[in-house]
Amino acid sequence: MTPALLRHRLQRQGIATPVADSVAATVRHLAAMQAQDYAASLFAIGLRTSGATLATVEAAIARGEIVRTWPMRGTLHWLAREDVRWMVALMAPRVQAANAARIARDHGLDEHTLARCRRAIEAALSHGRPVMRGDLYAQLDAIGVDSGGQRGLQVLGWMAHEGLICQGPREGRQPTFVWLDAWIPAAATLSREEALHRLALRYLQGHAPASAADLAWWSGLTQKDAKLALESASSSLLRETHAGDVLWHAAALPAARAARSIHLLPAFDEYLIGYRDRSPVVADEQLRRVIGINGLVNPTVIVDGRVVGTWKRDADARGHVRIAPFRPLAEKERLGIGKAAARLARFLGAPAPVAS
């Protein structure tokens, strides 16, 4: 992928310049944002939102403007409130179909047992207030479904894939859950064709340029469905062939403000996770240093659209940012990393850190 296409992707992603002035608008622009690492995901939203702080993002969560749930790939994502129902309805059934036999075999969660769990969870949540995960596990234990051995989490994940529950605001470090009908307003049901059409437009709005294979990976849908989605929206899209692959573009971007070229991206950021093909942004010989064999995706240092190292922030009060570069860094690049570290500190409301 050429430098120009990478710059376009950075702009689409809201990394080069913030994409919105509100948390909900940022998440809506990206359609869905990876959220399995909670703290990292808050910064992913914040760095794309003008003037956002940790408190800004957490307030949007508390108001239910953005929602953390399992819409696709069996993985937690942030969605704008109005997108939860149609995205879960479109993409979650494929995850359920792939996992039904496994959770019945490994966890004893057959249809009859899940029906009992469903009734218990509804009784605990239908009042509309957030309930801590541990309290829901206690409800399962009370009906004779042992929540240990990951069984409780499997139940809650299944209920979320059914569109019955989602996560609510955290209480301290602990997640809570809410009954979806009591937390999110009702919405018109989309046909599958309408949902695929919308998905293509929304994915490219925040991720273009991208291929059908990228959309299939990101959504967890089949290649056939991804191609169908893109073709259904093709009258609103542009396409070009690059290195033998068809890349799709959404409508033209608005004129950008002065763009930054050096960034500290959090773990599991959409810039890496949102595409099947990571080779445009990270060299093959460095990929294992970015994405471990356990699937964990490290925080990355981005210069001109490509990964040049990883980073981590010390847990102490000073919040020292430590860089592990893949190559020698120029003085200008180190200065840019320092500015990116200062942006992280402002988001966290922490003292300005030192990057090294």
C-alpha positions in Angstrom: 0.0 0.0 0.0 1.4 3.4 -1.0 2.2 6.1 1.5 -0.8 8.1 0.1 -3.2 5.3 0.8 -1.8 4.9 4.4 -2.3 8.6 5.0 -5.9 8.2 3.7 -6.5 5.3 6.1 -5.0 7.3 9.1 -7.4 10.1 8.2 -10.4 7.8 7.9 -9.5 6.3 11.2 -9.5 9.6 13.0 -5.8 9.1 14.0 -4.1 11.8 11.9 -6.8 14.3 13.1 -9.7 13.7 15.4 -12.7 12.5 13.6 -15.4 14.0 15.8 -16.1 16.3 18.7 -18.1 13.7 20.8 -17.4 10.2 22.0 -20.6 8.8 20.5 -19.8 10.4 17.1 -16.3 8.9 17.1 -17.6 5.4 17.8 -20.3 5.8 15.2 -17.8 6.9 12.6 -15.7 3.7 13.1 -18.9 1.6 13.2 -17.4 -0.7 15.9 -14.2 -0.5 17.9 -12.3 -3.4 19.4 -12.8 -3.3 23.2 -11.5 -6.5 24.8 -8.8 -4.4 26.6 -11.0 -2.0 28.4 -8.4 0.7 29.3 -6.8 0.6 25.9 -10.1 0.9 24.2 -10.9 4.1 26.1 -7.7 5.7 24.8 -8.5 4.5 21.3 -11.7 6.5 21.5 -10.1 9.4 23.1 -7.3 9.9 20.7 -9.9 10.2 17.9 -12.1 12.7 19.7 -11.3 16.4 19.9 -10.5 17.4 23.5 -11.6 14.1 25.0 -10.3 12.9 28.4 -10.8 9.7 30.2 -13.6 11.3 32.2 -15.3 12.3 28.9 -15.3 8.8 27.6 -16.5 7.3 30.9 -19.3 9.8 31.1 -20.5 8.8 27.6 -20.5 5.1 28.8 -22.5 6.0 31.9 -25.1 7.8 29.8 -25.4 4.8 27.5 -24.3 6.7 24.4 -21.8 4.0 23.6 -22.2 0.3 24.5 -19.7 -2.5 25.0 -21.0 -5.8 23.8 -20.2 -8.8 21.6 -21.5 -8.0 18.1 -19.0 -10.0 16.0 -16.1 -12.5 16.1 -17.1 -13.3 19.7 -15.1 -10.3 20.7 -16.0 -7.2 22.7 -16.5 -4.0 20.8 -17.8 -0.5 21.4 -20.9 0.5 19.4 -22.9 3.7 19.3 -26.2 3.0 21.1 -28.3 3.1 17.9 -26.1 0.5 16.2 -26.3 -2.2 18.7 -29.5 -4.0 17.7 -28.9 -4.3 13.9 -25.2 -5.1 14.2 -25.8 -7.9 16.7 -28.7 -9.2 14.7 -26.6 -9.3 11.5 -23.3 -10.7 12.8 -23.8 -12.5 16.1 -25.8 -15.5 14.8 -22.8 -16.8 12.9 -20.7 -16.8 16.1 -23.5 -18.6 17.9 -23.8 -21.2 15.2 -20.0 -21.9 15.4 -20.0 -22.1 19.2 -23.3 -23.9 20.1 -22.0 -27.4 20.0 -18.8 -26.5 21.8 -20.5 -24.8 24.8 -22.9 -27.7 25.1 -20.1 -30.2 25.1 -17.5 -28.3 27.2 -19.8 -26.4 29.5 -23.1 -28.3 29.6 -24.9 -25.3 28.2 -27.5 -27.0 26.0 -30.7 -25.4 24.8 -32.7 -26.4 27.9 -30.0 -25.1 30.3 -29.6 -21.8 28.4 -33.4 -21.3 28.6 -33.2 -21.6 32.4 -30.3 -19.2 32.4 -32.2 -16.7 30.2 -35.1 -16.6 32.6 -32.8 -16.0 35.6 -30.8 -13.3 33.9 -34.0 -11.5 32.8 -35.4 -11.6 36.3 -32.1 -10.1 37.6 -31.9 -7.3 35.0 -35.4 -6.4 33.8 -35.7 -3.5 36.3 -33.2 -1.6 34.0 -30.4 -1.0 36.5 -26.8 -2.3 36.0 -25.9 -5.4 37.9 -22.4 -6.5 38.6 -21.2 -9.7 36.9 -20.5 -11.5 40.2 -24.1 -11.0 41.2 -25.3 -12.5 38.0 -23.1 -15.4 38.5 -24.7 -15.9 41.9 -28.1 -16.0 40.2 -26.9 -18.8 38.0 -25.5 -20.7 40.9 -28.8 -20.3 42.7 -30.7 -22.1 39.9 -28.1 -24.9 39.8 -26.0 -23.7 36.9 -22.4 -23.6 38.3 -20.9 -20.3 37.1 -17.3 -21.5 37.6 -14.9 -22.7 34.9 -15.8 -19.9 32.6 -19.4 -21.2 32.4 -20.8 -17.9 33.8 -19.0 -15.9 31.2 -20.2 -18.2 28.4 -23.8 -17.7 29.5 -23.5 -13.9 29.6 -21.8 -13.9 26.2 -24.5 -16.1 24.7 -27.2 -13.8 26.1 -25.4 -10.8 24.6 -25.2 -12.5 21.2 -28.9 -13.1 21.4 -29.4 -9.3 21.8 -30.8 -9.6 25.3 -28.1 -8.0 27.4 -25.0 -5.8 27.0 -22.4 -4.4 29.4 -23.2 -1.3 31.4 -21.0 1.2 33.2 -18.2 -0.3 35.3 -18.3 -0.2 39.1 -14.7 0.3 40.0 -12.8 -2.3 38.0 -15.8 -4.7 37.7 -18.1 -4.9 34.7 -21.8 -4.6 35.0 -24.6 -5.8 32.7 -27.9 -4.4 31.7 -31.1 -5.7 30.1 -30.9 -4.4 26.5 -34.6 -3.4 26.2 -34.3 -1.3 29.3 -31.0 0.3 28.3 -31.3 1.0 24.6 -34.3 2.5 22.8 -36.2 0.2 20.4 -35.3 0.5 16.7 -36.8 -0.7 13.4 -35.6 -4.1 12.3 -33.5 -4.1 9.1 -33.7 -6.8 6.5 -30.5 -8.7 6.0 -29.9 -6.9 2.7 -30.4 -3.5 4.3 -28.0 -4.4 7.1 -25.3 -5.6 4.7 -25.6 -2.5 2.7 -25.3 -0.3 5.8 -22.4 -2.4 7.1 -20.3 -1.8 4.0 -20.9 1.9 4.1 -20.2 2.2 7.8 -17.1 0.0 7.7 -15.5 2.0 4.9 -16.5 5.3 6.5 -14.0 4.6 9.2 -11.6 2.1 7.6 -11.1 2.8 3.9 -9.3 1.9 1.8 -10.1 -1.7 2.5 -10.8 -4.9 0.6 -13.7 -7.4 0.7 -11.3 -9.7 2.6 -10.7 -7.0 5.2 -14.5 -6.5 5.6 -15.0 -10.2 6.0 -12.3 -10.5 8.6 -13.5 -7.4 10.6 -17.2 -8.4 10.6 -16.8 -12.2 10.9 -19.1 -12.7 7.9 -18.3 -14.8 5.0 -16.4 -13.6 1.9 -19.6 -14.0 0.0 -21.5 -11.8 2.3 -18.7 -9.2 2.4 -18.7 -9.0 -1.4 -22.5 -8.8 -1.5 -22.4 -6.0 1.0 -19.9 -4.0 -1.0 -21.6 -4.6 -4.3 -24.9 -3.5 -2.8 -23.3 -0.2 -1.8 -21.1 0.2 -4.9 -23.1 3.2 -6.3 -21.9 5.2 -3.2 -18.3 3.9 -3.3 -15.2 4.1 -5.3 -12.8 1.3 -6.1 -9.3 0.9 -7.4 -7.0 -2.0 -8.0 -3.8 -2.0 -6.1 -1.2 -4.9 -6.3 -3.9 -7.1 -7.9 -6.4 -6.4 -5.0 -9.6 -4.4 -5.2 -9.6 -1.6 -2.6 -12.8 0.2 -1.8 -13.2 3.8 -0.8 -16.0 5.7 0.8 -17.0 9.2 -0.1 -14.3 11.9 -0.2 -12.9 13.0 3.1 -13.5 16.6 4.3 -10.5 18.9 4.1 -8.2 17.9 7.0 -6.6 20.1 9.6 -2.9 19.8 10.1 -2.3 16.1 10.4 0.1 14.4 12.8 2.4 11.8 11.4 3.6 10.2 14.6 1.3 8.4 17.0 1.1 6.1 20.0 -1.7 3.7 19.4 -3.1 1.5 22.2 -3.3 -2.3 22.3 -5.8 -3.8 19.9 -6.3 -0.6 18.0 -8.5 -0.7 14.9 -5.7 0.5 12.8 -4.2 -3.0 13.1 -7.1 -5.1 14.1 -9.6 -3.7 11.6 -8.1 -5.4 8.5 -7.1 -9.0 7.6 -4.0 -7.9 5.8 -1.6 -6.1 8.2 1.4 -6.1 5.8 0.8 -2.5 4.7 1.6 -1.2 8.2 3.9 -3.8 9.8 6.8 -5.7 8.3 6.4 -9.5 8.3 9.6 -9.9 10.3 8.2 -7.6 13.0 4.7 -8.9 13.1 5.3 -11.4 15.9 6.6 -8.5 18.1 3.3 -6.7 17.6 0.9 -9.6 17.7 2.0 -12.4 20.0 1.3 -16.1 19.5 -1.4 -15.7 22.2 -3.3 -13.2 20.0 -2.4 -10.2 22.2 -1.8 -7.0 20.2 0.7 -4.7 21.7 0.5 -0.9 21.8 2.4 0.4 18.8 4.4 3.4 17.7 3.3 4.7 14.2 5.5 6.8 12.0 4.1 7.8 8.6 1.5 5.1 8.8 3.8 2.2 9.6 4.7 0.5 12.9 8.2 1.3 14.0 8.1 -0.1 17.5 6.0 -0.9 20.5 5.5 1.0 23.8 4.2 0.6 27.3 3.5 3.0 30.1 4.8 2.5 33.6 2.1 2.0 36.2 3.7 4.4 38.7 2.6 8.0 39.2 5.1 9.4 36.7 3.7 7.3 33.8 7.0 7.0 32.0 6.4 5.8 28.4 9.0 3.2 27.3 9.6 2.7 23.6 10.9 -0.6 22.1 11.8 0.6 18.6 12.3 -1.8 15.6 14.9 0.5 14.1 17.0 3.5 15.2 14.7 6.6 15.6 15.7 10.0 14.3 15.6 12.9 16.7 12.6 14.4 15.0 10.8 11.1 15.4 11.6 11.0 19.2 10.3 14.5 19.5 7.0 13.4 17.8 6.8 10.4 20.1 7.2 12.7 23.1 4.3 14.9 21.8 2.2 11.7 21.4 3.0 10.7 25.0 2.0 14.1 26.2 -1.4 13.6 24.4 -1.8 10.3 26.2 -1.1 12.1 29.6 -3.6 14.8 28.8 -6.2 12.1 28.1 -5.5 10.4 31.4 -5.3 13.6 33.3 -1.7 12.6 34.4 1.5 14.6 34.7 3.4 15.0 31.4 5.5 11.8 30.9 9.0 11.2 29.7 9.3 9.0 26.6 12.4 6.9 26.2 
